[in-house]
Amino acid sequence: MSITNQNGPRVIVVGGGIGGLAAALALARQNVRVLLLEQADKIGEIGAGIQLGPNAFNALDALGAGEAARNRAVYTDWLNLMDATDASEVARIETGARFRERFGNPYAVIHRADIHLSILEAVQDNPLIQFRTSTQVQSLEQDEHGVTLTDQHGERYQADAVIGCDGVKSAVRAKLLGDAPRVTGHVVYRAVVDVENMPADLQINAPVVWAGPHCHLVHYPLRGGRQYNLVVTFHSREQEEWGVRDGSKEEVLSYFEGVHPKPRQMLDRPTSWRRWATADRDPVERWSFGRATLLGDAAHPMTQYIAQGACQALEDAVALGAAYEAADGNFERAFAIYEKARIPRTARVLYSAREMGRIYHAKGVERLVRNTLWVGRTQEQFYDAMQWLYGWREEQCLQGAV
């Protein structure tokens, strides 16, 4: 099938997650007709909480979904790094008025389903975007005139270009690059608990990281403080393969025996856990080929250690829309501009996330060094160090690429 109404440019977006919806919205705002293909039987989101830095809110505003996201988010008072071995404070970054004044936007936490819904509402209001669910891309062909995708039933979809937003196991990336993800060996357990079941001394209005040897724990409030997101990460003893499944409380507890009782108490609270074996990829020098490009985790999957996966996908979408405009509607030129702008930045974020994972999981002398890294640092010095990340702006999203 072709996208209905042949007048004007047409794009297929593969993947209906946060990045896919944002890409569809960014292109539709440039008067591009979008067909969004999703392999699940409905457009939705799984998971628990995510963090939204000021750069994410800037991107959401550019996409027209900022107000909806703000209405569902919980605004934090600070960011906290704690030593999980002795419960001492390593660093605290205030995220109140001074932070907002510096970066132009707040720092917030939100349920993944709520941020997805905030973008989905804007997508559903846009008549240029169509959906097709239960559709798994099997093949991709392109020539100078356009692209053709074939699904699991042999049905063909034609458009002028394709954007792969289909995650770490991207079918579009497999056709374009054919490389394998890098399994980190780090396992992440996620759960959500009601506030009544959260230890009173951990009911803190902030993302709190408890950094331990080869492991860490995170908690922060969701949905107006009615729930708390719990995340635990550890270096697995097993040979891991990327994937998601139900976890067990017994496995979690076995990795946190040396952790201080204060953070460890949260491990008893969830009634169920979901278990992610994580993966990222080494950055590549290109992810666009002709009329096909990648976005979000399909382009640059990264570990969660600086909470930027969804934020970078939102930035990608804004930059993609801006690149299309800058290229006067020429998709191949637009994709070249887009990747020139995004590859260096997302690679820096990816490498920074890996390094932060090392810092979180330090043990022995490395732990002692970590605990002295930020002693005496002022809030302005913290903000200066974060400027490159949180200071991203829509109006500068193609800087150096055009």
KANOR-V645151 format. One record per helix or strand of 3 or more residues. SS is the DSSP state (hx for helix, st for strand). FROM is the first residue (numbers start at 0). TO is the last residue. If there is no record, write none. Layout:
SS & FROM & TO
SS & FROM & TO
This chain:
st & 9 & 13
hx & 17 & 27
st & 32 & 36
st & 48 & 51
hx & 53 & 62
hx & 65 & 71
st & 77 & 82
st & 88 & 93
hx & 96 & 102
st & 107 & 110
hx & 111 & 123
st & 128 & 131
st & 136 & 141
st & 146 & 150
st & 155 & 158
st & 160 & 163
hx & 170 & 175
st & 181 & 193
hx & 194 & 196
hx & 199 & 201
st & 205 & 211
st & 214 & 221
hx & 222 & 224
st & 226 & 234
st & 242 & 245
hx & 248 & 253
hx & 260 & 267
st & 273 & 279
st & 291 & 293
hx & 296 & 299
hx & 308 & 325
hx & 330 & 359
hx & 363 & 369
hx & 378 & 389
hx & 393 & 395
